[in-house]
Amino acid sequence: MKAHDGMYIGGEWRPASGQDTIPVVNPADEQVIGHVPAGTAEDVDAAVRAARAAFPGWAATPPADRAARIAALRDVLAARKDEIAETVTAELGSPLPMSQAVHAGVPVLVAGSYAELAASYSFEEKLGNSTVLLEPVGVVGAITPWNYPLHQIVAKVAPALAAGCTVVLKPAEDTPLTAQLFAEAVQEAGLPAGVFNLVTGIGAVAGQALAEHDDVDLVSFTGSTAVGKQIGATAGAAVKRVALELGGKSANVILPGADLAKAVNVGVANVMSNSGQTCSAWTRMLVDSERYEEAVSLAAAAVAKYVPGERVGPVVNARQQARVRGYIEKGIEEGARLVAGGPEAPKDQGYYVSPTVFADVTPGMTIAQEEIFGPVLSILRYEDVEDALRIANDTVYGLAGAVWGADDEEAVAFARRMDTGQVDINGGRFNPLAPFGGYKQSGVGRELGPHGLSEYLQTKSLQF
């Protein structure tokens, strides 16, 4: 894999301020595939200064011109989709078909949606004797995770650019090569110098410096709830805006009249996708007592198709592997019934975890309350619809979920009462314009579509 030994700042690749580097490891075979510089507070400061210098010009650029630049970026990402997919597979371990369809494909779709929105969005409106202006917030510090390395970048950078903001990106240290490819695409698309800047590094150094920088107007972070709380506290002390997309423990509620086989199979696929490393994964499957054992049998049969190294890849690193295996051991210890998988590593090499299904999980168990972030499904029993609702809402999270019913009307009625930010009804399809974000400790703010764009705007009113 090609790796740059510098930072992308002010429209060019510059040497890092220090000599330290971060190894990039392929989680499928544990081999080092490259090194990137470990950014310092000095690197972050240089990137923020470049973004600040570029901000007035970019903010004043007509929305139609900003839209054209984002469309050019989309086209470059589309042209380089094979290279992107291979890079994601190498540094994340995602099976290549998943990398091609999701990791490389979805960001093109999202970038295209913001090219269209930038051209059509109304940045001002009349209210009585006032004109209300929607203006860019300023310099955005974007801190992204490793689980969807390009999608999470595009979901922050594209709306920020559409709004007229400039950006400094600090990507996850596990997947920095994808971020470097994105910087190359920005350069190839001809975005003005300083509008987008990249600093690689570890969160405790580069990420913290970015969140604390006095000249960053908004911090957009996706990652764990624990780190999100720290960033929120830091931003609050500086009266700085934040957008936080954090953890989840989403419920997949199968109502008594639903198509059980379809709901279970789609639910298992949802949890196993990306090796379970999806914050919105439906990791709690709720089934009525009458059909509970049938659902358990269906889930066990479905998960058997997810062979490690074929349909399911490794988790991202050794630390994550140990963490997920620890949760599986905790589930057994607390009395859940192991239906498939288990804590043993399924392969001698690579950070693989056995796709695992637990039955007889009760709402208070650790595996029903905490985000595992691995290929682990918990199946819970409910007695009636009110019991299902109570269980579905009984976590500190509220990011996503699913409801399956005899018809859409029944499922929607239940979904309206769920404390969560996004719900798929009877297998509803992904919509790049639908707002994505959480209730409770799953975060603050929304991504994607016009609601995602609004996160990067501030409001001014003029009275006549």
KOLMINU-47960 format. One record per residue (C-alpha): x, y, z. Coordinates in pm, 1 decimal, decimal comma. Layout:
c1;c2;c3
X;Y;Z .
...
// end
This chain:
c1;c2;c3
0,0;0,0;0,0 .
123,8;349,2;-84,0 .
160,0;569,3;224,4 .
249,4;938,9;235,6 .
516,1;1037,6;486,6 .
371,5;1385,6;535,2 .
51,8;1575,8;605,9 .
-184,9;1727,6;350,3 .
-196,7;2093,8;456,8 .
-273,7;2401,8;252,1 .
-317,9;2208,1;-71,2 .
14,8;2021,8;-60,4 .
188,5;1732,5;112,1 .
419,1;1872,1;379,3 .
673,9;1698,9;600,6 .
549,0;1615,0;949,0 .
690,0;1816,5;1236,3 .
815,3;1505,0;1418,1 .
985,1;1178,1;1332,6 .
741,0;933,5;1496,7 .
530,4;709,7;1274,8 .
232,0;480,8;1317,2 .
238,3;130,3;1166,5 .
-65,0;25,1;964,4 .
-146,4;-342,7;1016,6 .
-356,5;-572,9;799,5 .
-588,5;-738,0;1055,4 .
-637,6;-1043,9;835,9 .
-273,2;-1153,1;851,8 .
-122,6;-920,1;1116,1 .
138,2;-787,9;871,6 .
250,8;-423,6;861,6 .
152,4;-273,7;527,7 .
275,1;82,2;575,0 .
357,9;367,4;809,4 .
209,3;716,0;841,9 .
338,4;1012,5;1043,0 .
220,7;1056,6;1401,4 .
96,0;1413,0;1395,5 .
169,1;1659,4;1674,0 .
-4,1;1967,0;1809,8 .
228,5;2165,9;1581,8 .
95,8;1981,1;1275,2 .
-261,5;2038,2;1387,9 .
-194,1;2408,6;1437,7 .
-49,0;2438,7;1086,7 .
-355,4;2264,5;941,1 .
-599,8;2481,9;1135,0 .
-416,8;2797,6;1027,2 .
-439,9;2684,3;664,1 .
-812,0;2613,8;705,2 .
-868,1;2954,1;868,7 .
-685,2;3132,9;588,5 .
-894,0;2953,0;325,5 .
-1226,3;3005,0;501,4 .
-1323,7;3357,8;381,7 .
-1272,9;3270,5;17,0 .
-1451,3;2936,4;36,5 .
-1742,2;3079,6;237,1 .
-1785,0;3350,7;-25,8 .
-1778,3;3099,4;-312,8 .
-2127,7;3073,6;-467,3 .
-2307,9;2753,5;-364,1 .
-2330,6;2641,4;-726,0 .
-1951,7;2657,8;-754,1 .
-1907,1;2469,5;-427,8 .
-2149,3;2209,4;-565,1 .
-1938,0;2171,9;-878,9 .
-1624,9;2109,0;-670,6 .
-1801,0;1845,6;-460,9 .
-1929,2;1681,0;-779,1 .
-1572,5;1670,7;-911,3 .
-1462,4;1506,9;-585,7 .
-1740,7;1251,8;-622,6 .
-1623,2;1170,6;-973,1 .
-1264,7;1115,5;-859,5 .
-1381,8;885,3;-579,5 .
-1590,9;691,1;-830,0 .
-1298,4;659,3;-1070,6 .
-1072,2;530,2;-792,3 .
-1326,3;296,4;-632,8 .
-1123,2;-19,5;-696,6 .
-813,0;128,5;-534,0 .
-1022,9;249,9;-242,1 .
-1182,4;-91,8;-192,9 .
-846,5;-269,1;-199,0 .
-704,3;-22,0;52,9 .
-998,3;-62,3;291,9 .
-967,7;-440,5;266,7 .
-596,4;-419,2;343,3 .
-619,2;-195,0;650,1 .
-962,5;-287,9;789,0 .
-989,2;-652,3;682,8 .
-1328,3;-615,1;519,2 .
-1400,6;-883,5;254,8 .
-1342,4;-729,6;-87,5 .
-1708,9;-751,0;-204,4 .
-1812,2;-556,4;107,9 .
-1537,3;-302,4;47,4 .
-1644,3;-255,4;-314,3 .
-2017,2;-224,1;-250,9 .
-2022,6;-36,5;80,7 .
-1687,9;113,3;173,9 .
-1614,9;245,2;-175,8 .
-1968,9;269,1;-314,8 .
-2168,7;447,4;-44,6 .
-1930,9;747,1;-13,2 .
-1976,4;819,2;-384,2 .
-2353,1;819,8;-330,0 .
-2325,1;1049,9;-27,5 .
-2084,8;1289,8;-198,1 .
-2323,0;1308,6;-492,5 .
-2614,1;1388,8;-263,0 .
-2424,1;1687,0;-120,6 .
-2324,9;1811,2;-463,4 .
-2696,7;1828,6;-540,4 .
-2788,2;1978,5;-202,1 .
-2523,8;2250,7;-223,3 .
-2677,8;2364,5;-551,3 .
-3041,5;2351,0;-436,2 .
-3029,9;2435,9;-63,6 .
-3187,9;2765,0;43,3 .
-2927,2;2952,5;245,9 .
-3167,5;3233,9;328,6 .
-3538,3;3281,5;391,5 .
-3791,7;3555,5;460,4 .
-3980,0;3556,8;792,1 .
-4208,4;3857,9;818,6 .
-3987,7;4166,8;814,5 .
-3670,6;3960,8;860,6 .
-3428,7;3794,2;625,2 .
-3271,5;3488,9;786,8 .
-2925,6;3393,1;663,9 .
-2771,8;3049,6;706,4 .
-2395,1;3094,4;711,7 .
-2105,1;2851,7;748,2 .
-1988,8;2788,1;1103,9 .
-1621,8;2827,6;1015,5 .
-1333,9;2582,7;1060,3 .
-1444,7;2225,0;1129,6 .
-1233,9;1972,0;1314,9 .
-1345,1;1628,1;1192,1 .
-1238,7;1320,4;1389,1 .
-1340,2;994,2;1224,2 .
-1336,7;625,3;1325,2 .
-1193,3;317,0;1158,6 .
-1504,3;106,5;1103,6 .
-1626,4;286,9;788,5 .
-1312,0;484,5;708,0 .
-1418,4;660,1;387,8 .
-1792,3;687,3;451,5 .
-1737,7;861,4;784,9 .
-1497,5;1107,2;621,7 .
-1734,8;1191,1;337,3 .
-2034,4;1215,6;573,0 .
-1853,8;1498,3;754,4 .
-1640,7;1665,8;490,2 .
-1899,2;1683,0;209,7 .
-2169,8;1868,7;409,8 .
-1908,1;2094,5;568,3 .
-1779,8;2191,2;222,9 .
-2133,6;2234,0;93,4 .
-2206,9;2472,4;380,0 .
-1897,4;2680,1;303,5 .
-1682,2;2555,7;592,5 .
-1319,5;2450,0;573,3 .
-1200,5;2127,9;734,7 .
-914,1;1967,8;924,0 .
-948,3;1588,7;935,8 .
-789,9;1359,2;1194,9 .
-872,4;1002,2;1086,7 .
-847,7;690,7;1300,5 .
-491,5;564,5;1336,9 .
-595,2;211,8;1230,4 .
-716,4;318,5;883,6 .
-516,0;625,3;775,3 .
-432,9;503,7;424,1 .
-794,1;546,4;313,7 .
-785,2;901,9;448,8 .
-470,0;971,9;249,4 .
-645,1;845,1;-64,0 .
-927,7;1087,7;9,9 .
-678,9;1374,4;37,7 .
-535,9;1274,6;-299,1 .
-888,8;1282,2;-441,5 .
-943,5;1631,9;-298,1 .
-624,1;1749,1;-464,3 .
-715,5;1583,0;-795,9 .
-1064,9;1737,2;-786,0 .
-909,7;2084,0;-765,9 .
-1046,4;2208,6;-435,5 .
-876,7;2533,8;-331,7 .
-571,4;2509,6;-107,6 .
-657,0;2493,2;262,7 .
-1022,8;2406,6;219,1 .
-944,3;2047,9;324,2 .
-647,2;1945,8;538,7 .
-535,4;1608,9;676,5 .
-333,5;1531,7;989,9 .
-272,1;1168,1;1077,3 .
-195,2;1074,0;1434,9 .
-327,6;922,9;1754,5 .
-637,4;1053,3;1925,9 .
-472,8;1144,4;2254,7 .
-231,0;1378,1;2075,5 .
-356,9;1499,5;1737,2 .
-725,0;1444,8;1810,3 .
-707,3;1624,2;2142,7 .
-511,6;1912,6;1993,6 .
-774,7;1951,5;1722,0 .
-1066,7;1944,6;1968,4 .
-895,8;2198,8;2195,7 .
-772,6;2437,5;1925,7 .
-905,6;2789,1;1979,1 .
-951,4;2848,4;1606,2 .
-1172,2;2541,1;1546,9 .
-1537,3;2646,1;1548,7 .
-1704,3;2304,5;1543,7 .
-1583,8;1955,3;1630,6 .
-1754,8;1667,8;1450,2 .
-1667,2;1335,6;1612,1 .
-1775,1;977,2;1549,6 .
-1661,1;712,5;1794,7 .
-1716,6;580,3;2143,3 .
-1950,9;744,9;2389,4 .
-1668,8;771,1;2645,1 .
-1447,7;977,0;2411,1 .
-1751,1;1172,7;2290,6 .
-1818,8;1283,1;2647,4 .
-1459,9;1408,9;2678,4 .
-1486,0;1603,4;2352,6 .
-1822,3;1744,2;2458,0 .
-1673,3;1864,7;2786,7 .
-1375,1;2021,7;2610,3 .
-1598,5;2197,0;2357,8 .
-1839,7;2309,0;2628,4 .
-1562,1;2480,2;2822,1 .
-1479,6;2680,7;2508,4 .
-1849,4;2732,4;2411,0 .
-1771,2;2549,1;2088,0 .
-2025,9;2357,1;1882,5 .
-2006,8;1980,0;1856,8 .
-2168,5;1706,7;1648,2 .
-2129,7;1366,6;1814,3 .
-2225,0;1031,9;1659,2 .
-2156,5;780,6;1933,8 .
-2239,8;426,1;2044,1 .
-2547,8;212,2;1998,6 .
-2726,4;-98,4;2122,4 .
-3006,0;-108,8;1870,2 .
-3312,4;-329,3;1896,7 .
-3449,5;-542,0;1613,1 .
-3811,2;-589,2;1721,5 .
-4001,3;-871,7;1553,2 .
-4372,3;-828,7;1625,5 .
-4597,9;-1137,6;1646,5 .
-4745,4;-1099,5;1297,3 .
-4417,0;-1041,2;1113,9 .
-4245,5;-1268,3;862,0 .
-4016,6;-1438,9;1114,6 .
-3775,8;-1606,3;871,6 .
-3713,3;-1285,7;679,1 .
-3675,9;-1073,5;992,6 .
-3428,7;-1314,5;1151,8 .
-3217,3;-1361,5;839,5 .
-3195,6;-989,3;767,7 .
-3125,0;-924,9;1135,1 .
-2836,0;-1172,1;1145,6 .
-2691,2;-1024,6;825,2 .
-2713,1;-677,0;975,2 .
-2513,7;-778,0;1284,1 .
-2250,1;-976,9;1094,5 .
-2191,3;-705,7;834,5 .
-1851,5;-536,0;871,7 .
-1762,6;-798,8;1136,0 .
-2017,7;-642,2;1369,1 .
-1823,4;-315,9;1374,3 .
-2123,1;-93,3;1306,2 .
-2253,3;149,4;1566,6 .
-2609,9;115,3;1437,2 .
-2609,3;-268,3;1421,5 .
-2926,1;-436,4;1550,6 .
-2742,2;-633,9;1816,6 .
-3053,5;-708,4;2026,9 .
-3318,2;-922,2;1856,2 .
-3654,1;-915,3;2038,3 .
-3895,6;-1204,8;1972,5 .
-4228,6;-1298,7;2133,2 .
-4233,1;-1605,9;2360,3 .
-4450,5;-1814,0;2127,3 .
-4200,8;-1800,1;1839,3 .
-3884,2;-1752,7;2040,8 .
-3726,2;-2096,3;1997,9 .
-3805,7;-2096,2;1627,1 .
-3624,6;-1763,4;1596,0 .
-3325,0;-1900,5;1784,6 .
-3303,4;-2198,5;1547,4 .
-3332,0;-1973,1;1243,9 .
-3058,4;-1745,0;1375,5 .
-2823,4;-2036,7;1444,2 .
-2874,3;-2165,6;1089,2 .
-2824,8;-1819,4;940,2 .
-2504,2;-1737,9;1127,2 .
-2345,5;-2068,4;1018,5 .
-2314,8;-1918,8;668,2 .
-2081,9;-1645,7;794,8 .
-1747,5;-1820,2;769,4 .
-1451,9;-1621,9;911,1 .
-1217,4;-1522,4;633,0 .
-1489,8;-1554,3;369,3 .
-1819,6;-1377,7;440,3 .
-1698,6;-1215,0;761,6 .
-1361,4;-1052,3;810,2 .
-1150,7;-992,5;1119,5 .
-1205,2;-713,9;1369,2 .
-967,4;-423,6;1332,9 .
-690,3;-504,6;1581,7 .
-577,2;-732,3;1863,2 .
-720,9;-501,2;2128,2 .
-1064,9;-513,7;1968,7 .
-1042,4;-892,3;1929,6 .
-966,9;-934,3;2300,3 .
-1247,4;-695,0;2390,8 .
-1512,2;-879,6;2187,8 .
-1399,5;-1220,9;2310,0 .
-1419,1;-1085,0;2664,3 .
-1783,4;-989,7;2610,9 .
-1860,0;-1338,1;2481,3 .
-1704,2;-1486,7;2793,4 .
-1908,8;-1243,4;3003,6 .
-2229,9;-1355,2;2833,6 .
-2156,2;-1719,0;2917,4 .
-2062,7;-1624,4;3274,9 .
-2388,9;-1435,0;3326,4 .
-2598,8;-1730,4;3210,6 .
-2686,2;-1659,6;2848,1 .
-2723,1;-1969,6;2628,1 .
-2452,8;-1996,0;2362,7 .
-2624,6;-2098,9;2040,0 .
-2340,1;-2043,1;1794,3 .
-1978,8;-1933,3;1805,5 .
-1796,0;-1869,4;2128,3 .
-1483,9;-1700,6;2266,8 .
-1229,6;-1924,0;2092,1 .
-1044,7;-1765,8;1799,7 .
-1165,5;-1932,3;1477,0 .
-832,8;-1888,5;1292,3 .
-469,0;-1909,8;1396,1 .
-373,7;-1589,0;1220,3 .
-559,1;-1260,2;1202,8 .
-785,1;-1082,0;1448,4 .
-1090,0;-1297,5;1384,1 .
-1381,5;-1352,1;1620,4 .
-1630,5;-1636,7;1582,3 .
-1973,5;-1511,9;1469,7 .
-2171,3;-1564,9;1788,7 .
-2539,6;-1591,6;1884,9 .
-2673,1;-1589,0;2241,3 .
-3022,8;-1694,5;2347,2 .
-3196,0;-1653,9;2684,3 .
-3047,3;-1307,0;2718,3 .
-3219,9;-1089,3;2976,6 .
-3231,5;-707,4;2956,0 .
-2997,8;-653,7;3249,0 .
-2711,7;-866,9;3118,7 .
-2391,3;-694,7;3016,0 .
-2420,8;-820,1;2657,0 .
-2770,1;-663,8;2637,4 .
-2658,1;-324,6;2768,8 .
-2305,5;-251,1;2646,2 .
-2184,5;-197,4;2291,4 .
-1971,1;-497,5;2194,0 .
-1871,3;-384,5;1842,3 .
-1817,6;-734,0;1709,8 .
-2014,8;-1014,8;1539,6 .
-2227,8;-1096,0;1845,2 .
-2610,2;-1117,4;1848,6 .
-2825,4;-1134,6;2162,5 .
-3181,0;-1272,2;2133,0 .
-3424,8;-1154,9;2399,6 .
-3774,8;-1279,5;2476,3 .
-4077,4;-1054,3;2533,0 .
-4429,2;-1137,0;2653,0 .
-4638,4;-869,8;2479,8 .
-4594,5;-553,0;2277,5 .
-4563,2;-327,8;2582,2 .
-4294,3;-556,3;2720,4 .
-4112,1;-538,4;2385,5 .
-4122,4;-158,4;2393,3 .
-3990,1;-148,3;2748,3 .
-3697,9;-376,6;2656,9 .
-3623,2;-191,1;2333,0 .
-3595,4;141,8;2517,5 .
-3408,7;1,9;2818,5 .
-3052,3;111,6;2736,0 .
-2855,5;436,1;2758,7 .
-2832,8;434,5;2379,9 .
-3075,7;532,6;2106,2 .
-2905,6;532,1;1767,2 .
-3100,9;301,2;1538,6 .
-3328,1;-1,6;1525,3 .
-3572,5;-204,9;1322,0 .
-3933,7;-312,5;1350,8 .
-4098,8;-598,0;1163,5 .
-4477,0;-624,8;1167,4 .
-4766,1;-781,0;980,7 .
-4788,3;-454,4;786,3 .
-4613,7;-118,4;777,0 .
-4888,1;53,0;977,4 .
-4839,7;-179,1;1275,8 .
-4460,2;-147,1;1259,4 .
-4470,4;231,7;1229,9 .
-4701,1;260,4;1530,5 .
-4441,9;72,7;1736,8 .
-4145,8;263,9;1589,3 .
-4300,6;598,3;1684,6 .
-4266,2;497,9;2049,4 .
-3902,3;389,5;2031,0 .
-3640,4;619,1;2182,3 .
-3400,9;607,8;1890,4 .
-3287,7;822,1;1601,8 .
-3351,1;595,7;1302,5 .
-3575,7;291,9;1254,0 .
-3600,8;61,1;950,8 .
-3955,7;-58,7;887,1 .
-3997,2;-411,0;747,6 .
-3654,1;-405,0;587,9 .
-3653,2;-44,8;467,3 .
-3365,0;48,0;235,3 .
-3074,8;282,6;311,0 .
-3153,0;643,5;224,4 .
-2852,5;879,9;191,5 .
-3080,4;1179,6;251,9 .
-3232,2;1050,6;576,8 .
-3089,1;1204,1;895,5 .
-2869,4;969,1;1096,9 .
-2790,4;1026,7;1463,3 .
-2889,2;936,4;1813,6 .
-3105,3;992,9;2115,2 .
-2968,4;978,1;2471,0 .
-2599,3;879,4;2490,5 .
-2584,9;792,3;2121,5 .
-2493,8;1147,7;2039,1 .
-2581,5;1503,3;1946,8 .
-2671,0;1620,7;1597,1 .
-2737,5;1445,1;1267,4 .
-2547,1;1335,0;959,8 .
-2656,0;1288,0;595,2 .
-2900,5;1482,9;383,0 .
-3023,7;1836,1;455,4 .
-3024,1;1773,9;831,5 .
-2656,2;1683,7;808,4 .
-2585,1;2001,6;613,4 .
-2759,6;2215,1;876,5 .
-2508,5;2100,8;1142,0 .
-2244,4;2315,1;969,2 .
-2454,6;2630,9;944,6 .
-2526,4;2913,5;1187,1 .
-2816,7;3155,6;1176,1 .
-2823,4;3533,1;1137,8 .
-3138,0;3744,6;1106,6 .
-3166,2;4086,4;940,9 .
-3465,7;4305,0;1031,9 .
-3608,3;4561,3;790,7 .
// end
